Amino acid sequence: MNALLWTAWAAFFVVYETITLLNRRDDDTLSENTRRLFRIRTSKAGRAIFTIALAGGSVWFLLHILTETM
């Protein structure tokens, strides 16, 4: 059941993101919403917070997968 839910979630994301990329409207892709959420273009603090969050999450996930802990 878990594999089915993860697959459905991933498929939904791929379909939705593809649609948003093809329609060329502003502020509907994951990247555009992430930039707006963290105010990447206008805030050095937002840029720093995003960088730390992404890097920290990536390091955690790498360790989680490789060590099978956490």
OpenMM code with the backbone's topology and positions (N, CA, C; nanometers):
from openmm import Vec3, app, unit

residues = "MET ASN ALA LEU LEU TRP THR ALA TRP ALA ALA PHE PHE VAL VAL TYR GLU THR ILE THR LEU LEU ASN ARG ARG ASP ASP ASP THR LEU SER GLU ASN THR ARG ARG LEU PHE ARG ILE ARG THR SER LYS ALA GLY ARG ALA ILE PHE THR ILE ALA LEU ALA GLY GLY SER VAL TRP PHE LEU LEU HIS ILE LEU THR GLU THR MET".split()
positions = [
    Vec3(0.0814, -0.1197, 0.0000),
    Vec3(0.0000, 0.0000, 0.0000),
    Vec3(0.0864, 0.1269, 0.0000),
    Vec3(0.1946, 0.1261, 0.0801),
    Vec3(0.2824, 0.2428, 0.0845),
    Vec3(0.3440, 0.2723, -0.0512),
    Vec3(0.3893, 0.1680, -0.1200),
    Vec3(0.4496, 0.1878, -0.2517),
    Vec3(0.3487, 0.2483, -0.3483),
    Vec3(0.2250, 0.2059, -0.3396),
    Vec3(0.1208, 0.2604, -0.4257),
    Vec3(0.0987, 0.4093, -0.3981),
    Vec3(0.0943, 0.4466, -0.2714),
    Vec3(0.0746, 0.5875, -0.2361),
    Vec3(0.1925, 0.6742, -0.2807),
    Vec3(0.3152, 0.6276, -0.2602),
    Vec3(0.4314, 0.7039, -0.3036),
    Vec3(0.4338, 0.7171, -0.4558),
    Vec3(0.3984, 0.6098, -0.5253),
    Vec3(0.3944, 0.6138, -0.6713),
    Vec3(0.2878, 0.7113, -0.7204),
    Vec3(0.1720, 0.7085, -0.6575),
    Vec3(0.0633, 0.7997, -0.6950),
    Vec3(0.1045, 0.9447, -0.6701),
    Vec3(0.1681, 0.9703, -0.5568),
    Vec3(0.2139, 1.1052, -0.5246),
    Vec3(0.3156, 1.1533, -0.6280),
    Vec3(0.4129, 1.0682, -0.6612),
    Vec3(0.5157, 1.1045, -0.7588),
    Vec3(0.4534, 1.1283, -0.8966),
    Vec3(0.3597, 1.0425, -0.9349),
    Vec3(0.2932, 1.0580, -1.0653),
    Vec3(0.2135, 1.1879, -1.0694),
    Vec3(0.1418, 1.2189, -0.9618),
    Vec3(0.0664, 1.3438, -0.9551),
    Vec3(0.1601, 1.4623, -0.9714),
    Vec3(0.2724, 1.4602, -0.9009),
    Vec3(0.3684, 1.5695, -0.9097),
    Vec3(0.4206, 1.5855, -1.0519),
    Vec3(0.4602, 1.4756, -1.1148),
    Vec3(0.5144, 1.4821, -1.2508),
    Vec3(0.4106, 1.5381, -1.3476),
    Vec3(0.2875, 1.4904, -1.3389),
    Vec3(0.1817, 1.5383, -1.4289),
    Vec3(0.1532, 1.6861, -1.4035),
    Vec3(0.1361, 1.7240, -1.2773),
    Vec3(0.1041, 1.8630, -1.2446),
    Vec3(0.2177, 1.9578, -1.2856),
    Vec3(0.3403, 1.9212, -1.2543),
    Vec3(0.4538, 2.0076, -1.2881),
    Vec3(0.4704, 2.0184, -1.4395),
    Vec3(0.4477, 1.9105, -1.5113),
    Vec3(0.4561, 1.9144, -1.6576),
    Vec3(0.3517, 2.0092, -1.7148),
    Vec3(0.2303, 2.0017, -1.6647),
    Vec3(0.1243, 2.0919, -1.7104),
    Vec3(0.1626, 2.2375, -1.6834),
    Vec3(0.2134, 2.2643, -1.5641),
    Vec3(0.2490, 2.4024, -1.5301),
    Vec3(0.3673, 2.4524, -1.6122),
    Vec3(0.4592, 2.3650, -1.6468),
    Vec3(0.5716, 2.4062, -1.7310),
    Vec3(0.5267, 2.4368, -1.8734),
    Vec3(0.4304, 2.3614, -1.9225),
    Vec3(0.3851, 2.3799, -2.0598),
    Vec3(0.2928, 2.4994, -2.0781),
    Vec3(0.2202, 2.5406, -1.9731),
    Vec3(0.1249, 2.6504, -1.9911),
    Vec3(0.1900, 2.7888, -1.9845),
    Vec3(0.3132, 2.7960, -1.9373),
    Vec3(0.3925, 2.9201, -1.9359),
    Vec3(0.3302, 3.0358, -1.8574),
    Vec3(0.2412, 3.0047, -1.7639),
    Vec3(0.1896, 3.1103, -1.6758),
    Vec3(0.2881, 3.1331, -1.5621),
    Vec3(0.2860, 3.2517, -1.5068),
    Vec3(0.3755, 3.2839, -1.3960),
    Vec3(0.3224, 3.2279, -1.2646),
    Vec3(0.4163, 3.1966, -1.1753),
    Vec3(0.3866, 3.1602, -1.0365),
    Vec3(0.3050, 3.0329, -1.0194),
    Vec3(0.3285, 2.9313, -1.1024),
    Vec3(0.2552, 2.8075, -1.0790),
    Vec3(0.3453, 2.6846, -1.0692),
    Vec3(0.4742, 2.6971, -1.0988),
    Vec3(0.5632, 2.5818, -1.0861),
    Vec3(0.6190, 2.5738, -0.9440),
    Vec3(0.6745, 2.4587, -0.9107),
    Vec3(0.7361, 2.4414, -0.7791),
    Vec3(0.8505, 2.5404, -0.7601),
    Vec3(0.9317, 2.5589, -0.8623),
    Vec3(1.0446, 2.6520, -0.8519),
    Vec3(0.9992, 2.7949, -0.8256),
    Vec3(0.8996, 2.8389, -0.9000),
    Vec3(0.8499, 2.9761, -0.8825),
    Vec3(0.7881, 2.9958, -0.7448),
    Vec3(0.7142, 2.8988, -0.6984),
    Vec3(0.6537, 2.9102, -0.5656),
    Vec3(0.7581, 2.9041, -0.4553),
    Vec3(0.8625, 2.8256, -0.4745),
    Vec3(0.9706, 2.8194, -0.3759),
    Vec3(1.0432, 2.9529, -0.3698),
    Vec3(1.0713, 3.0116, -0.4863),
    Vec3(1.1367, 3.1431, -0.4879),
    Vec3(1.0514, 3.2484, -0.4175),
    Vec3(0.9199, 3.2444, -0.4409),
    Vec3(0.8319, 3.3415, -0.3770),
    Vec3(0.8221, 3.3162, -0.2266),
    Vec3(0.8092, 3.1905, -0.1856),
    Vec3(0.7963, 3.1565, -0.0443),
    Vec3(0.9163, 3.2049, 0.0367),
    Vec3(1.0355, 3.1817, -0.0156),
    Vec3(1.1572, 3.2199, 0.0561),
    Vec3(1.2087, 3.3582, 0.0170),
    Vec3(1.1388, 3.4266, -0.0740),
    Vec3(1.1780, 3.5602, -0.1216),
    Vec3(1.3224, 3.5604, -0.1698),
    Vec3(1.3551, 3.4616, -0.2515),
    Vec3(1.4914, 3.4404, -0.2996),
    Vec3(1.5464, 3.5625, -0.3722),
    Vec3(1.4639, 3.6289, -0.4512),
    Vec3(1.5116, 3.7414, -0.5329),
    Vec3(1.5319, 3.8705, -0.4537),
    Vec3(1.4665, 3.8819, -0.3387),
    Vec3(1.4689, 4.0101, -0.2678),
    Vec3(1.5272, 4.0044, -0.1276),
    Vec3(1.5504, 3.8867, -0.0732),
    Vec3(1.5921, 3.8764, 0.0661),
    Vec3(1.7150, 3.7873, 0.0802),
    Vec3(1.8219, 3.8453, 0.1314),
    Vec3(1.9409, 3.7641, 0.1588),
    Vec3(1.9125, 3.6631, 0.2687),
    Vec3(1.8308, 3.7015, 0.3668),
    Vec3(1.7956, 3.6086, 0.4747),
    Vec3(1.7136, 3.4922, 0.4199),
    Vec3(1.6190, 3.5215, 0.3316),
    Vec3(1.5386, 3.4162, 0.2702),
    Vec3(1.6236, 3.3210, 0.1884),
    Vec3(1.7180, 3.3773, 0.1159),
    Vec3(1.8099, 3.2951, 0.0369),
    Vec3(1.8934, 3.2058, 0.1280),
    Vec3(1.9401, 3.2613, 0.2406),
    Vec3(2.0209, 3.1831, 0.3350),
    Vec3(1.9372, 3.0728, 0.4000),
    Vec3(1.8154, 3.1060, 0.4401),
    Vec3(1.7279, 3.0060, 0.5027),
    Vec3(1.6984, 2.8923, 0.4050),
    Vec3(1.6688, 2.9275, 0.2804),
    Vec3(1.6423, 2.8241, 0.1797),
    Vec3(1.7654, 2.7360, 0.1602),
    Vec3(1.8831, 2.7970, 0.1502),
    Vec3(2.0062, 2.7218, 0.1287),
    Vec3(2.0323, 2.6253, 0.2434),
    Vec3(2.0165, 2.6724, 0.3651),
    Vec3(2.0387, 2.5883, 0.4825),
    Vec3(1.9354, 2.4754, 0.4893),
    Vec3(1.8091, 2.5088, 0.4615),
    Vec3(1.7030, 2.4067, 0.4655),
    Vec3(1.7250, 2.2993, 0.3595),
    Vec3(1.7575, 2.3401, 0.2377),
    Vec3(1.7781, 2.2425, 0.1309),
    Vec3(1.9031, 2.1588, 0.1561),
    Vec3(2.0127, 2.2240, 0.1932),
    Vec3(2.1366, 2.1506, 0.2189),
    Vec3(2.1197, 2.0568, 0.3390),
    Vec3(2.0573, 2.1068, 0.4452),
    Vec3(2.0349, 2.0233, 0.5631),
    Vec3(1.9460, 1.9042, 0.5334),
    Vec3(1.8391, 1.9283, 0.4591),
    Vec3(1.7492, 1.8189, 0.4229),
    Vec3(1.8170, 1.7169, 0.3340),
    Vec3(1.8999, 1.7631, 0.2432),
    Vec3(1.9721, 1.6726, 0.1539),
    Vec3(2.0721, 1.5865, 0.2301),
    Vec3(2.1459, 1.6481, 0.3212),
    Vec3(2.2421, 1.5736, 0.4029),
    Vec3(2.1694, 1.4718, 0.4903),
    Vec3(2.0607, 1.5153, 0.5548),
    Vec3(1.9840, 1.4222, 0.6375),
    Vec3(1.9347, 1.3034, 0.5545),
    Vec3(1.8775, 1.3298, 0.4355),
    Vec3(1.8226, 1.2222, 0.3541),
    Vec3(1.9328, 1.1267, 0.3090),
    Vec3(2.0479, 1.1807, 0.2714),
    Vec3(2.1599, 1.0969, 0.2314),
    Vec3(2.2014, 1.0043, 0.3461),
    Vec3(2.2185, 1.0607, 0.4645),
    Vec3(2.2550, 0.9791, 0.5806),
    Vec3(2.1457, 0.8793, 0.6154),
    Vec3(2.0220, 0.9209, 0.6062),
    Vec3(1.9076, 0.8345, 0.6356),
    Vec3(1.9072, 0.7123, 0.5435),
    Vec3(1.9305, 0.7345, 0.4147),
    Vec3(1.9299, 0.6239, 0.3188),
    Vec3(2.0522, 0.5348, 0.3365),
    Vec3(2.1696, 0.5932, 0.3514),
    Vec3(2.2916, 0.5149, 0.3591),
    Vec3(2.3076, 0.4390, 0.4894),
    Vec3(2.2649, 0.4966, 0.5999),
    Vec3(2.2844, 0.4316, 0.7300),
    Vec3(2.1607, 0.3588, 0.7794),
    Vec3(2.0490, 0.3767, 0.7113),
    Vec3(1.9216, 0.3137, 0.7484),
    Vec3(1.8825, 0.3456, 0.8934),
    Vec3(1.9072, 0.4694, 0.9335),
    Vec3(1.8698, 0.5148, 1.0678),
    Vec3(1.7913, 0.6447, 1.0557),
    Vec3(1.7561, 0.7012, 1.1694),
    Vec3(1.6861, 0.8299, 1.1825),
    Vec3(1.5475, 0.8190, 1.1273),
] * unit.nanometer
topology = app.Topology()
chain = topology.addChain("A")
for resn in residues:
    res = topology.addResidue(resn, chain)
    for name in ("N", "CA", "C"):
        topology.addAtom(name, app.Element.getBySymbol(name[0]), res)
